[in-house]
Amino acid sequence: QRQMCIRDRIIDYLVDKNPTQKTYVMPEYEEEAYGSATSTWIMTTNRDSTWTSGANNTVEYLNLKDVYANQFSDGFIEIPLEDIETKNPDVILLCSWGVVTEDMTEAEMKEALKGFFKQYEGCAAYEKGNVYVITYEAYGTVGGIAGTVLLGSYIWPELYDEEKGWELLQEYYDDYTLMDVNVKELPTLSPFK
């Protein structure tokens, strides 16, 4: 019951802002793809909407539209990088899985992922700095909604308050988990740019 209360407050806050819809793609982090990949794996909603990742569900509360939604029979597919460039999404949300650990600082995480980002240099999202990292462990789970305001503040800084995003994320972890953390000091819980 209490968890629904924060979820409802966050959704109301997100919807009230009514941002202009932006498109996104959600590739998965693959260490072996650095610099030589011609394709990447993405998470999307499959053709009959029977499979989607929790991370895709969560970020769509932000009025983000997946450029690959409902186009394939599977929700986890390999896409040529040039196809992503052709789709030219407004935002690239790199979803990392366990590769980025809580033992890394944000600076260490950014350095580890720098090579992966380079493969998107041909996309406007990359050129404009609209590439963000989210962790599946945070965004693909029930608590993912708690980070949406913070992510929204990065994508639409004129609409969403970054500090409000940090507060809601901290409230979620303080009140609804057993974790005793300062979310600003544990970058695997929050999105970063």
N, CA and C atoms as an extended XYZ file, in Angstrom:
579
Properties=species:S:1:pos:R:3:atomname:S:1:resname:S:1:resid:I:1 pbc="F F F"
N         0.819       -1.189        0.000 N   GLN     1
C         0.000        0.000        0.000 CA  GLN     1
C         0.868        1.260        0.000 C   GLN     1
N         1.869        1.330        0.893 N   ARG     2
C         2.729        2.513        0.956 CA  ARG     2
C         3.513        2.688       -0.331 C   ARG     2
N         3.959        1.552       -0.910 N   GLN     3
C         4.728        1.624       -2.135 CA  GLN     3
C         3.891        2.207       -3.272 C   GLN     3
N         2.617        1.867       -3.316 N   MET     4
C         1.726        2.417       -4.329 CA  MET     4
C         1.586        3.928       -4.162 C   MET     4
N         1.649        4.402       -2.930 N   CYS     5
C         1.524        5.825       -2.667 CA  CYS     5
C         2.649        6.605       -3.353 C   CYS     5
N         3.897        6.184       -3.192 N   ILE     6
C         5.000        6.896       -3.828 CA  ILE     6
C         4.931        6.722       -5.343 C   ILE     6
N         4.558        5.533       -5.799 N   ARG     7
C         4.431        5.289       -7.234 CA  ARG     7
C         3.400        6.243       -7.833 C   ARG     7
N         2.251        6.375       -7.201 N   ASP     8
C         1.206        7.256       -7.694 CA  ASP     8
C         1.651        8.722       -7.691 C   ASP     8
N         2.335        9.135       -6.637 N   ARG     9
C         2.833       10.525       -6.577 CA  ARG     9
C         3.810       10.799       -7.711 C   ARG     9
N         4.695        9.830       -7.979 N   ILE    10
C         5.681       10.009       -9.040 CA  ILE    10
C         4.997       10.062      -10.396 C   ILE    10
N         4.076        9.158      -10.646 N   ILE    11
C         3.367        9.153      -11.932 CA  ILE    11
C         2.586       10.450      -12.117 C   ILE    11
N         1.915       10.911      -11.081 N   ASP    12
C         1.190       12.183      -11.171 CA  ASP    12
C         2.146       13.327      -11.511 C   ASP    12
N         3.304       13.349      -10.862 N   TYR    13
C         4.301       14.393      -11.111 CA  TYR    13
C         4.772       14.334      -12.568 C   TYR    13
N         5.044       13.131      -13.066 N   LEU    14
C         5.521       12.961      -14.437 CA  LEU    14
C         4.466       13.407      -15.451 C   LEU    14
N         3.242       12.951      -15.266 N   VAL    15
C         2.158       13.247      -16.203 CA  VAL    15
C         1.819       14.737      -16.195 C   VAL    15
N         1.875       15.355      -15.027 N   ASP    16
C         1.554       16.771      -14.897 CA  ASP    16
C         2.474       17.651      -15.748 C   ASP    16
N         3.698       17.228      -15.954 N   LYS    17
C         4.672       18.025      -16.715 CA  LYS    17
C         4.413       17.963      -18.211 C   LYS    17
N         3.797       16.897      -18.699 N   ASN    18
C         3.420       16.737      -20.096 CA  ASN    18
C         4.545       17.092      -21.077 C   ASN    18
N         5.664       16.385      -21.021 N   PRO    19
C         6.772       16.699      -21.933 CA  PRO    19
C         6.454       16.309      -23.376 C   PRO    19
N         7.093       16.972      -24.310 N   THR    20
C         7.001       16.592      -25.710 CA  THR    20
C         7.596       15.201      -25.859 C   THR    20
N         6.902       14.332      -26.579 N   GLN    21
C         7.385       12.965      -26.725 CA  GLN    21
C         8.718       12.940      -27.471 C   GLN    21
N         9.610       12.091      -26.978 N   LYS    22
C        10.892       11.849      -27.636 CA  LYS    22
C        11.018       10.362      -27.900 C   LYS    22
N        11.806       10.043      -28.905 N   THR    23
C        12.039        8.638      -29.229 CA  THR    23
C        13.320        8.169      -28.556 C   THR    23
N        13.383        6.856      -28.316 N   TYR    24
C        14.583        6.294      -27.709 CA  TYR    24
C        14.852        4.895      -28.230 C   TYR    24
N        16.074        4.469      -28.006 N   VAL    25
C        16.478        3.091      -28.221 CA  VAL    25
C        17.211        2.666      -26.963 C   VAL    25
N        17.083        1.377      -26.600 N   MET    26
C        17.709        0.889      -25.379 CA  MET    26
C        18.647       -0.285      -25.684 C   MET    26
N        19.902        0.042      -26.042 N   PRO    27
C        20.864       -1.046      -26.254 CA  PRO    27
C        21.357       -1.600      -24.928 C   PRO    27
N        21.809       -2.821      -24.988 N   GLU    28
C        22.412       -3.446      -23.818 CA  GLU    28
C        23.914       -3.249      -23.890 C   GLU    28
N        24.535       -3.091      -22.745 N   TYR    29
C        25.980       -2.958      -22.675 CA  TYR    29
C        26.634       -4.295      -23.006 C   TYR    29
N        27.571       -4.267      -23.958 N   GLU    30
C        28.338       -5.456      -24.311 CA  GLU    30
C        29.803       -5.067      -24.367 C   GLU    30
N        30.585       -5.524      -23.423 N   GLU    31
C        31.984       -5.143      -23.352 CA  GLU    31
C        32.749       -5.508      -24.614 C   GLU    31
N        32.445       -6.662      -25.195 N   GLU    32
C        33.180       -7.102      -26.376 CA  GLU    32
C        32.847       -6.283      -27.618 C   GLU    32
N        31.863       -5.415      -27.554 N   ALA    33
C        31.458       -4.641      -28.720 CA  ALA    33
C        32.308       -3.390      -28.936 C   ALA    33
N        33.180       -3.062      -28.019 N   TYR    34
C        33.958       -1.832      -28.126 CA  TYR    34
C        34.640       -1.681      -29.470 C   TYR    34
N        34.288       -0.604      -30.176 N   GLY    35
C        35.040       -0.171      -31.328 CA  GLY    35
C        34.937       -1.013      -32.581 C   GLY    35
N        34.492       -2.236      -32.515 N   SER    36
C        34.506       -3.069      -33.708 CA  SER    36
C        33.132       -3.610      -34.069 C   SER    36
N        32.149       -3.327      -33.297 N   ALA    37
C        30.828       -3.903      -33.524 CA  ALA    37
C        30.141       -3.254      -34.719 C   ALA    37
N        29.418       -4.048      -35.449 N   THR    38
C        28.567       -3.530      -36.521 CA  THR    38
C        27.098       -3.661      -36.130 C   THR    38
N        26.853       -4.293      -34.998 N   SER    39
C        25.489       -4.446      -34.497 CA  SER    39
C        25.513       -4.424      -32.973 C   SER    39
N        24.330       -4.307      -32.406 N   THR    40
C        24.207       -4.332      -30.957 CA  THR    40
C        22.869       -4.978      -30.598 C   THR    40
N        22.762       -5.458      -29.388 N   TRP    41
C        21.521       -6.033      -28.886 CA  TRP    41
C        20.724       -4.936      -28.210 C   TRP    41
N        19.435       -4.906      -28.496 N   ILE    42
C        18.555       -3.931      -27.856 CA  ILE    42
C        17.400       -4.645      -27.174 C   ILE    42
N        16.813       -3.950      -26.206 N   MET    43
C        15.602       -4.427      -25.550 CA  MET    43
C        14.442       -3.592      -26.076 C   MET    43
N        13.355       -4.260      -26.408 N   THR    44
C        12.189       -3.574      -26.960 CA  THR    44
C        10.934       -4.368      -26.603 C   THR    44
N         9.795       -3.854      -26.981 N   THR    45
C         8.537       -4.580      -26.808 CA  THR    45
C         8.280       -5.368      -28.083 C   THR    45
N         7.970       -6.658      -27.959 N   ASN    46
C         7.787       -7.469      -29.165 CA  ASN    46
C         6.476       -7.142      -29.881 C   ASN    46
N         6.320       -7.732      -31.053 N   ARG    47
C         5.208       -7.415      -31.950 CA  ARG    47
C         3.841       -7.558      -31.309 C   ARG    47
N         3.617       -8.619      -30.549 N   ASP    48
C         2.291       -8.800      -29.958 CA  ASP    48
C         2.223       -8.318      -28.505 C   ASP    48
N         3.215       -7.548      -28.107 N   SER    49
C         3.271       -6.922      -26.773 CA  SER    49
C         3.211       -7.931      -25.633 C   SER    49
N         3.690       -9.152      -25.872 N   THR    50
C         3.713      -10.154      -24.806 CA  THR    50
C         5.034      -10.148      -24.059 C   THR    50
N         6.022       -9.428      -24.564 N   TRP    51
C         7.305       -9.344      -23.870 CA  TRP    51
C         7.842       -7.934      -23.988 C   TRP    51
N         8.254       -7.416      -22.866 N   THR    52
C         8.978       -6.156      -22.818 CA  THR    52
C         9.801       -6.194      -21.551 C   THR    52
N        10.889       -5.469      -21.537 N   SER    53
C        11.698       -5.467      -20.316 CA  SER    53
C        11.101       -4.496      -19.312 C   SER    53
N        11.392       -4.738      -18.058 N   GLY    54
C        10.938       -3.822      -17.022 CA  GLY    54
C        11.494       -2.428      -17.227 C   GLY    54
N        12.724       -2.350      -17.745 N   ALA    55
C        13.343       -1.046      -17.981 CA  ALA    55
C        12.575       -0.282      -19.059 C   ALA    55
N        12.150       -0.962      -20.129 N   ASN    56
C        11.357       -0.290      -21.164 CA  ASN    56
C        10.045        0.220      -20.579 C   ASN    56
N         9.364       -0.614      -19.805 N   ASN    57
C         8.107       -0.194      -19.185 CA  ASN    57
C         8.306        1.038      -18.323 C   ASN    57
N         9.360        1.040      -17.540 N   THR    58
C         9.610        2.138      -16.612 CA  THR    58
C         9.851        3.453      -17.330 C   THR    58
N        10.751        3.490      -18.315 N   VAL    59
C        11.095        4.764      -18.946 CA  VAL    59
C         9.959        5.327      -19.779 C   VAL    59
N         9.011        4.495      -20.174 N   GLU    60
C         7.915        5.008      -20.982 CA  GLU    60
C         6.929        5.857      -20.175 C   GLU    60
N         7.051        5.854      -18.846 N   TYR    61
C         6.283        6.803      -18.035 CA  TYR    61
C         6.715        8.238      -18.340 C   TYR    61
N         7.878        8.382      -18.963 N   LEU    62
C         8.421        9.699      -19.276 CA  LEU    62
C         8.007       10.215      -20.656 C   LEU    62
N         7.046        9.596      -21.281 N   ASN    63
C         6.634        9.971      -22.633 CA  ASN    63
C         7.781        9.775      -23.624 C   ASN    63
N         8.507        8.688      -23.430 N   LEU    64
C         9.523        8.255      -24.383 CA  LEU    64
C         8.929        7.125      -25.213 C   LEU    64
N         9.177        7.137      -26.512 N   LYS    65
C         8.644        6.107      -27.406 CA  LYS    65
C         9.805        5.311      -27.993 C   LYS    65
N         9.760        4.023      -27.792 N   ASP    66
C        10.768        3.099      -28.301 CA  ASP    66
C        10.661        3.021      -29.825 C   ASP    66
N        11.746        3.344      -30.548 N   VAL    67
C        11.701        3.348      -32.015 CA  VAL    67
C        11.524        1.947      -32.603 C   VAL    67
N        11.766        0.909      -31.812 N   TYR    68
C        11.632       -0.464      -32.311 CA  TYR    68
C        10.422       -1.213      -31.742 C   TYR    68
N         9.602       -0.577      -30.955 N   ALA    69
C         8.471       -1.267      -30.318 CA  ALA    69
C         7.547       -1.905      -31.345 C   ALA    69
N         7.119       -3.126      -31.031 N   ASN    70
C         6.122       -3.860      -31.814 CA  ASN    70
C         6.532       -4.191      -33.249 C   ASN    70
N         7.825       -4.271      -33.517 N   GLN    71
C         8.284       -4.565      -34.871 CA  GLN    71
C         8.828       -5.978      -35.047 C   GLN    71
N         9.125       -6.664      -33.957 N   PHE    72
C         9.773       -7.966      -34.037 CA  PHE    72
C         9.025       -8.988      -33.190 C   PHE    72
N         9.272      -10.262      -33.464 N   SER    73
C         8.604      -11.316      -32.702 CA  SER    73
C         9.227      -11.516      -31.327 C   SER    73
N        10.429      -11.034      -31.125 N   ASP    74
C        11.124      -11.162      -29.850 CA  ASP    74
C        11.359       -9.769      -29.285 C   ASP    74
N        11.584       -9.659      -27.989 N   GLY    75
C        11.824       -8.363      -27.362 CA  GLY    75
C        13.289       -8.080      -27.096 C   GLY    75
N        14.148       -9.015      -27.465 N   PHE    76
C        15.593       -8.836      -27.274 CA  PHE    76
C        16.233       -9.198      -28.607 C   PHE    76
N        16.618       -8.193      -29.371 N   ILE    77
C        17.048       -8.432      -30.741 CA  ILE    77
C        18.370       -7.760      -31.067 C   ILE    77
N        19.034       -8.302      -32.080 N   GLU    78
C        20.282       -7.721      -32.560 CA  GLU    78
C        19.957       -6.807      -33.738 C   GLU    78
N        20.454       -5.589      -33.683 N   ILE    79
C        20.166       -4.563      -34.691 CA  ILE    79
C        21.487       -4.031      -35.251 C   ILE    79
N        21.602       -3.863      -36.562 N   PRO    80
C        22.793       -3.220      -37.120 CA  PRO    80
C        22.901       -1.776      -36.613 C   PRO    80
N        24.104       -1.339      -36.294 N   LEU    81
C        24.284        0.029      -35.796 CA  LEU    81
C        23.805        1.069      -36.804 C   LEU    81
N        24.009        0.787      -38.091 N   GLU    82
C        23.569        1.760      -39.095 CA  GLU    82
C        22.046        1.903      -39.101 C   GLU    82
N        21.321        0.867      -38.703 N   ASP    83
C        19.867        0.974      -38.599 CA  ASP    83
C        19.478        1.918      -37.461 C   ASP    83
N        20.216        1.842      -36.373 N   ILE    84
C        19.956        2.762      -35.257 CA  ILE    84
C        20.236        4.191      -35.705 C   ILE    84
N        21.313        4.386      -36.463 N   GLU    85
C        21.609        5.719      -36.987 CA  GLU    85
C        20.483        6.209      -37.898 C   GLU    85
N        19.926        5.309      -38.722 N   THR    86
C        18.829        5.667      -39.619 CA  THR    86
C        17.577        6.054      -38.823 C   THR    86
N        17.280        5.300      -37.774 N   LYS    87
C        16.118        5.619      -36.915 CA  LYS    87
C        16.336        6.935      -36.185 C   LYS    87
N        17.609        7.246      -35.907 N   ASN    88
C        18.014        8.508      -35.289 CA  ASN    88
C        17.169        8.885      -34.068 C   ASN    88
N        17.195        8.043      -33.022 N   PRO    89
C        16.385        8.353      -31.831 CA  PRO    89
C        16.859        9.632      -31.142 C   PRO    89
N        15.926       10.276      -30.448 N   ASP    90
C        16.268       11.492      -29.697 CA  ASP    90
C        17.160       11.177      -28.503 C   ASP    90
N        16.986        9.979      -27.935 N   VAL    91
C        17.675        9.590      -26.705 CA  VAL    91
C        18.182        8.154      -26.845 C   VAL    91
N        19.366        7.897      -26.341 N   ILE    92
C        19.887        6.537      -26.242 CA  ILE    92
C        20.016        6.221      -24.763 C   ILE    92
N        19.317        5.179      -24.326 N   LEU    93
C        19.356        4.747      -22.928 CA  LEU    93
C        20.113        3.424      -22.872 C   LEU    93
N        21.365        3.490      -22.538 N   LEU    94
C        22.176        2.287      -22.431 CA  LEU    94
C        21.798        1.571      -21.147 C   LEU    94
N        21.362        0.350      -21.278 N   CYS    95
C        20.961       -0.428      -20.107 CA  CYS    95
C        22.073       -1.414      -19.764 C   CYS    95
N        22.697       -1.220      -18.628 N   SER    96
C        23.774       -2.124      -18.209 CA  SER    96
C        23.219       -3.194      -17.285 C   SER    96
N        23.815       -4.351      -17.341 N   TRP    97
C        23.394       -5.502      -16.532 CA  TRP    97
C        24.577       -5.965      -15.718 C   TRP    97
N        24.630       -5.700      -14.479 N   GLY    98
C        25.636       -6.284      -13.603 CA  GLY    98
C        27.074       -5.958      -13.932 C   GLY    98
N        27.358       -5.515      -15.156 N   VAL    99
C        28.726       -5.188      -15.544 CA  VAL    99
C        29.222       -4.003      -14.730 C   VAL    99
N        28.327       -3.057      -14.524 N   VAL   100
C        28.642       -1.885      -13.728 CA  VAL   100
C        28.266       -2.231      -12.293 C   VAL   100
N        29.242       -2.224      -11.421 N   THR   101
C        28.979       -2.678      -10.061 CA  THR   101
C        28.936       -1.527       -9.079 C   THR   101
N        28.424       -1.807       -7.900 N   GLU   102
C        28.335       -0.770       -6.875 CA  GLU   102
C        29.695       -0.367       -6.337 C   GLU   102
N        30.739       -1.121       -6.713 N   ASP   103
C        32.085       -0.778       -6.265 CA  ASP   103
C        32.734        0.281       -7.143 C   ASP   103
N        32.058        0.693       -8.215 N   MET   104
C        32.619        1.681       -9.125 CA  MET   104
C        32.029        3.061       -8.841 C   MET   104
N        32.864        4.069       -9.002 N   THR   105
C        32.370        5.445       -8.909 CA  THR   105
C        31.732        5.802      -10.248 C   THR   105
N        31.026        6.908      -10.285 N   GLU   106
C        30.421        7.347      -11.539 CA  GLU   106
C        31.505        7.597      -12.588 C   GLU   106
N        32.622        8.204      -12.191 N   ALA   107
C        33.725        8.466      -13.125 CA  ALA   107
C        34.288        7.157      -13.683 C   ALA   107
N        34.441        6.148      -12.839 N   GLU   108
C        34.929        4.847      -13.304 CA  GLU   108
C        33.927        4.188      -14.243 C   GLU   108
N        32.653        4.351      -13.941 N   MET   109
C        31.617        3.788      -14.808 CA  MET   109
C        31.663        4.451      -16.177 C   MET   109
N        31.761        5.777      -16.199 N   LYS   110
C        31.805        6.501      -17.472 CA  LYS   110
C        33.018        6.082      -18.296 C   LYS   110
N        34.137        5.919      -17.651 N   GLU   111
C        35.343        5.491      -18.363 CA  GLU   111
C        35.169        4.091      -18.938 C   GLU   111
N        34.572        3.207      -18.167 N   ALA   112
C        34.368        1.828      -18.622 CA  ALA   112
C        33.424        1.770      -19.820 C   ALA   112
N        32.504        2.709      -19.912 N   LEU   113
C        31.505        2.677      -20.974 CA  LEU   113
C        31.831        3.593      -22.164 C   LEU   113
N        32.901        4.363      -22.055 N   LYS   114
C        33.246        5.321      -23.101 CA  LYS   114
C        33.384        4.668      -24.475 C   LYS   114
N        34.044        3.521      -24.542 N   GLY   115
C        34.204        2.825      -25.807 CA  GLY   115
C        32.882        2.387      -26.400 C   GLY   115
N        31.981        1.968      -25.535 N   PHE   116
C        30.668        1.539      -26.014 CA  PHE   116
C        29.909        2.713      -26.626 C   PHE   116
N        29.960        3.871      -25.987 N   PHE   117
C        29.261        5.046      -26.496 CA  PHE   117
C        29.763        5.466      -27.866 C   PHE   117
N        31.049        5.302      -28.121 N   LYS   118
C        31.638        5.744      -29.381 CA  LYS   118
C        30.940        5.156      -30.602 C   LYS   118
N        30.399        3.968      -30.471 N   GLN   119
C        29.757        3.363      -31.634 CA  GLN   119
C        28.477        4.085      -32.053 C   GLN   119
N        28.012        5.019      -31.240 N   TYR   120
C        26.809        5.782      -31.567 CA  TYR   120
C        27.127        7.195      -32.040 C   TYR   120
N        28.365        7.460      -32.395 N   GLU   121
C        28.775        8.800      -32.824 CA  GLU   121
C        27.963        9.323      -34.005 C   GLU   121
N        27.428        8.440      -34.834 N   GLY   122
C        26.640        8.856      -35.991 CA  GLY   122
C        25.212        9.246      -35.662 C   GLY   122
N        24.812        9.093      -34.430 N   CYS   123
C        23.436        9.427      -34.013 CA  CYS   123
C        23.374       10.829      -33.430 C   CYS   123
N        22.308       11.536      -33.759 N   ALA   124
C        22.116       12.885      -33.212 CA  ALA   124
C        22.068       12.856      -31.686 C   ALA   124
N        21.490       11.797      -31.122 N   ALA   125
C        21.406       11.693      -29.659 CA  ALA   125
C        22.801       11.753      -29.041 C   ALA   125
N        23.757       11.085      -29.650 N   TYR   126
C        25.140       11.090      -29.150 CA  TYR   126
C        25.742       12.484      -29.299 C   TYR   126
N        25.580       13.063      -30.478 N   GLU   127
C        26.152       14.387      -30.749 CA  GLU   127
C        25.595       15.461      -29.818 C   GLU   127
N        24.326       15.325      -29.431 N   LYS   128
C        23.681       16.312      -28.558 CA  LYS   128
C        23.850       15.993      -27.075 C   LYS   128
N        24.521       14.884      -26.760 N   GLY   129
C        24.725       14.516      -25.359 CA  GLY   129
C        23.516       13.855      -24.725 C   GLY   129
N        22.602       13.328      -25.532 N   ASN   130
C        21.402       12.679      -25.010 CA  ASN   130
C        21.580       11.171      -24.906 C   ASN   130
N        22.693       10.769      -24.341 N   VAL   131
C        22.993        9.363      -24.101 CA  VAL   131
C        23.113        9.192      -22.592 C   VAL   131
N        22.309        8.282      -22.043 N   TYR   132
C        22.263        8.098      -20.596 CA  TYR   132
C        22.414        6.622      -20.266 C   TYR   132
N        22.933        6.355      -19.105 N   VAL   133
C        23.085        4.978      -18.646 CA  VAL   133
C        22.089        4.733      -17.518 C   VAL   133
N        21.373        3.627      -17.640 N   ILE   134
C        20.533        3.161      -16.545 CA  ILE   134
C        20.925        1.717      -16.279 C   ILE   134
N        20.755        1.273      -15.067 N   THR   135
C        21.063       -0.126      -14.761 CA  THR   135
C        19.765       -0.912      -14.699 C   THR   135
N        19.801       -2.098      -15.270 N   TYR   136
C        18.600       -2.919      -15.266 CA  TYR   136
C        18.199       -3.258      -13.831 C   TYR   136
N        19.186       -3.461      -12.982 N   GLU   137
C        18.903       -3.812      -11.593 CA  GLU   137
C        18.052       -2.754      -10.911 C   GLU   137
N        18.189       -1.492      -11.326 N   ALA   138
C        17.389       -0.424      -10.732 CA  ALA   138
C        16.130       -0.150      -11.549 C   ALA   138
N        16.261       -0.003      -12.859 N   TYR   139
C        15.124        0.409      -13.684 CA  TYR   139
C        14.253       -0.743      -14.157 C   TYR   139
N        14.765       -1.952      -14.158 N   GLY   140
C        13.985       -3.082      -14.619 CA  GLY   140
C        13.199       -3.760      -13.524 C   GLY   140
N        13.182       -3.162      -12.346 N   THR   141
C        12.521       -3.756      -11.186 CA  THR   141
C        11.401       -2.846      -10.695 C   THR   141
N        10.714       -3.292       -9.681 N   VAL   142
C         9.587       -2.536       -9.135 CA  VAL   142
C         9.997       -1.132       -8.680 C   VAL   142
N        11.221       -0.952       -8.240 N   GLY   143
C        11.674        0.359       -7.775 CA  GLY   143
C        12.057        1.310       -8.886 C   GLY   143
N        12.040        0.841      -10.124 N   GLY   144
C        12.482        1.663      -11.240 CA  GLY   144
C        11.759        2.977      -11.375 C   GLY   144
N        10.490        3.008      -11.037 N   ILE   145
C         9.705        4.230      -11.149 CA  ILE   145
C        10.319        5.348      -10.303 C   ILE   145
N        11.014        4.990       -9.232 N   ALA   146
C        11.600        6.002       -8.340 CA  ALA   146
C        12.690        6.821       -9.020 C   ALA   146
N        13.306        6.298      -10.055 N   GLY   147
C        14.364        7.026      -10.747 CA  GLY   147
C        13.909        7.797      -11.970 C   GLY   147
N        12.630        7.703      -12.308 N   THR   148
C        12.178        8.332      -13.545 CA  THR   148
C        12.218        9.860      -13.508 C   THR   148
N        11.931       10.450      -12.382 N   VAL   149
C        11.967       11.917      -12.301 CA  VAL   149
C        13.400       12.406      -12.498 C   VAL   149
N        14.355       11.709      -11.916 N   LEU   150
C        15.761       12.088      -12.094 CA  LEU   150
C        16.165       11.950      -13.558 C   LEU   150
N        15.819       10.829      -14.171 N   LEU   151
C        16.126       10.647      -15.588 CA  LEU   151
C        15.421       11.717      -16.419 C   LEU   151
N        14.180       12.010      -16.088 N   GLY   152
C        13.444       13.062      -16.788 CA  GLY   152
C        14.122       14.422      -16.680 C   GLY   152
N        14.753       14.698      -15.541 N   SER   153
C        15.445       15.986      -15.365 CA  SER   153
C        16.671       16.096      -16.269 C   SER   153
N        17.233       14.974      -16.659 N   TYR   154
C        18.366       14.991      -17.590 CA  TYR   154
C        17.881       15.211      -19.027 C   TYR   154
N        16.747       14.588      -19.360 N   ILE   155
C        16.237       14.658      -20.729 CA  ILE   155
C        15.471       15.953      -20.979 C   ILE   155
N        14.686       16.398      -20.005 N   TRP   156
C        13.910       17.639      -20.105 CA  TRP   156
C        14.244       18.527      -18.897 C   TRP   156
N        15.437       19.098      -18.839 N   PRO   157
C        15.818       19.893      -17.657 CA  PRO   157
C        14.915       21.103      -17.419 C   PRO   157
N        14.242       21.569      -18.455 N   GLU   158
C        13.348       22.717      -18.306 CA  GLU   158
C        12.028       22.342      -17.631 C   GLU   158
N        11.712       21.040      -17.564 N   LEU   159
C        10.440       20.597      -16.993 CA  LEU   159
C        10.564       19.914      -15.636 C   LEU   159
N        11.571       19.073      -15.508 N   TYR   160
C        11.704       18.254      -14.304 CA  TYR   160
C        12.843       18.770      -13.431 C   TYR   160
N        12.590       18.795      -12.146 N   ASP   161
C        13.564       19.290      -11.178 CA  ASP   161
C        14.503       18.159      -10.754 C   ASP   161
N        15.800       18.332      -11.015 N   GLU   162
C        16.772       17.295      -10.686 CA  GLU   162
C        16.793       16.984       -9.188 C   GLU   162
N        16.747       18.007       -8.367 N   GLU   163
C        16.782       17.768       -6.922 CA  GLU   163
C        15.552       16.984       -6.458 C   GLU   163
N        14.402       17.274       -7.042 N   LYS   164
C        13.181       16.516       -6.733 CA  LYS   164
C        13.386       15.048       -7.126 C   LYS   164
N        14.059       14.815       -8.241 N   GLY   165
C        14.365       13.449       -8.669 CA  GLY   165
C        15.232       12.721       -7.660 C   GLY   165
N        16.273       13.405       -7.166 N   TRP   166
C        17.139       12.793       -6.147 CA  TRP   166
C        16.345       12.503       -4.876 C   TRP   166
N        15.486       13.451       -4.472 N   GLU   167
C        14.690       13.273       -3.247 CA  GLU   167
C        13.765       12.062       -3.346 C   GLU   167
N        13.080       11.912       -4.465 N   LEU   168
C        12.155       10.794       -4.631 CA  LEU   168
C        12.891        9.459       -4.678 C   LEU   168
N        14.040        9.451       -5.335 N   LEU   169
C        14.836        8.226       -5.390 CA  LEU   169
C        15.318        7.846       -3.994 C   LEU   169
N        15.780        8.836       -3.229 N   GLN   170
C        16.239        8.569       -1.864 CA  GLN   170
C        15.079        8.104       -0.985 C   GLN   170
N        13.928        8.750       -1.128 N   GLU   171
C        12.753        8.351       -0.348 CA  GLU   171
C        12.400        6.891       -0.612 C   GLU   171
N        12.438        6.496       -1.864 N   TYR   172
C        12.114        5.111       -2.198 CA  TYR   172
C        13.062        4.146       -1.479 C   TYR   172
N        14.351        4.400       -1.586 N   TYR   173
C        15.314        3.484       -0.957 CA  TYR   173
C        15.251        3.533        0.565 C   TYR   173
N        14.961        4.699        1.136 N   ASP   174
C        14.839        4.805        2.596 CA  ASP   174
C        13.592        4.093        3.121 C   ASP   174
N        12.477        4.267        2.442 N   ASP   175
C        11.197        3.801        2.968 CA  ASP   175
C        10.741        2.432        2.473 C   ASP   175
N        11.273        1.974        1.346 N   TYR   176
C        10.736        0.753        0.752 CA  TYR   176
C        11.762       -0.354        0.510 C   TYR   176
N        12.990       -0.141        0.931 N   THR   177
C        13.997       -1.198        0.793 CA  THR   177
C        14.736       -1.348        2.124 C   THR   177
N        15.551       -2.353        2.201 N   LEU   178
C        16.398       -2.553        3.382 CA  LEU   178
C        17.780       -1.953        3.192 C   LEU   178
N        17.992       -1.300        2.064 N   MET   179
C        19.293       -0.708        1.773 CA  MET   179
C        19.457        0.599        2.535 C   MET   179
N        20.604        0.760        3.175 N   ASP   180
C        20.933        1.990        3.870 CA  ASP   180
C        21.978        2.708        3.026 C   ASP   180
N        21.505        3.501        2.039 N   VAL   181
C        22.413        4.133        1.092 CA  VAL   181
C        22.062        5.595        0.882 C   VAL   181
N        23.074        6.343        0.470 N   ASN   182
C        22.876        7.679       -0.055 CA  ASN   182
C        22.897        7.500       -1.569 C   ASN   182
N        21.769        7.672       -2.237 N   VAL   183
C        21.695        7.373       -3.665 CA  VAL   183
C        22.657        8.210       -4.500 C   VAL   183
N        23.037        9.382       -4.010 N   LYS   184
C        23.990       10.205       -4.745 CA  LYS   184
C        25.397        9.620       -4.707 C   LYS   184
N        25.634        8.717       -3.773 N   GLU   185
C        26.954        8.104       -3.648 CA  GLU   185
C        27.009        6.686       -4.204 C   GLU   185
N        25.900        6.190       -4.699 N   LEU   186
C        25.856        4.833       -5.239 CA  LEU   186
C        25.300        4.911       -6.661 C   LEU   186
N        26.182        5.198       -7.631 N   PRO   187
C        25.717        5.511       -8.985 CA  PRO   187
C        24.983        4.377       -9.709 C   PRO   187
N        25.075        3.157       -9.233 N   THR   188
C        24.345        2.102       -9.934 CA  THR   188
C        22.849        2.191       -9.710 C   THR   188
N        22.403        3.017       -8.786 N   LEU   189
C        20.972        3.178       -8.540 CA  LEU   189
C        20.368        4.305       -9.358 C   LEU   189
N        21.201        5.165       -9.890 N   SER   190
C        20.685        6.345      -10.562 CA  SER   190
C        21.186        6.413      -12.005 C   SER   190
N        20.448        7.106      -12.854 N   PRO   191
C        20.917        7.285      -14.234 CA  PRO   191
C        22.075        8.272      -14.255 C   PRO   191
N        22.926        8.158      -15.230 N   PHE   192
C        23.930        9.210      -15.394 CA  PHE   192
C        24.160        9.491      -16.846 C   PHE   192
N        24.723       10.660      -17.073 N   LYS   193
C        24.959       11.106      -18.444 CA  LYS   193
C        26.444       11.248      -18.682 C   LYS   193
